[in-house]
């Protein structure tokens, strides 16, 4: 049973990510018939810790508090992506999972779990900005950059900021049922479960820095997203054979012409959903998908959410 929760902090901890865990597990909601957790904040670097927000946090608990916890939460912090972690902290995390406790990270807190060796051979989540660095530092980790959180029991990892709420509520739902998780979510005025992943929040235009020979064709493709084109037609514009064009395109963009234009169409659809009131049919026509059904299919495949849900997320429910 999930009863005893400890949050372990280092210097530079981000207040919001600490607040996420504290809000879910640190408040007494017994007046509503909800469980009360034995909650504590423990420090791995002394009784007073600074935050990037300009204030300090004090606690009387040290690493010994982790020994009795059913769940150890690790929030994000300044410099957590590249720093050395205290050996005694990493030992405490390993002992915790060895005895059956869970660990849960929010955003860059996952790097601490990686340093402890807890990501080896496990699926894990992190903020999309840190995904490549996490995979580089811990090549045995299975990094999933598009998801909000991953439950690889006993290790639970989450992406940036609000995804920590998703992971915490998921654990409550798993351990104490949907009624408890839903009640906590209502108190926090957040959805008890969010559809989709973080792919819909990623700002990732495709680079052109190395597109020496196909750069002009890329510009033309962007300006004609509503047209159906073939590799043969694109190759003719580049004055190459289709085979040579396909090879050069792959070398310079890292993908195929089909996938490149498909991604550009999705990006254009995102921009139109955010900035206009155009119907799904109109957006499908302008982006080359043809029909609203085709737009929805490719949008879900790329971003794990529907165009309607995406518009609600970025423009509010009245725009859907």
Buried (B, 14 or more C-beta within 10 A) or exposed (E): EBBBBBBBBBBBBBBBBBBBBBBBBBBEBEEEEBBEBEBBBBBBBEEEBBBEEEEEBEBEBBBEBBEEBBBBBBBBBBEBBEBEBBEEBBEBBBEBBEEEBBBBBBBBBBBBBBBBBBBEEBBBBBBBBBBEBBBEBBEEBBBBBBBBBBBBEBBBBBBBBBBBBBBBBBBBBBBBEBEBBBBBBEBBEBEBBBEBBBBBBBEEEBEEEEBEBBBEBBEBBBEEBBEEBEBEEBBBBBEBEBEEBBEBBBEBBEBEBEEBBBBBBBBBBBEBBEEBEEEBBEBBBBBBBEEBEEBBEBBBEBBBBBBBBBBBBBBEEEBB
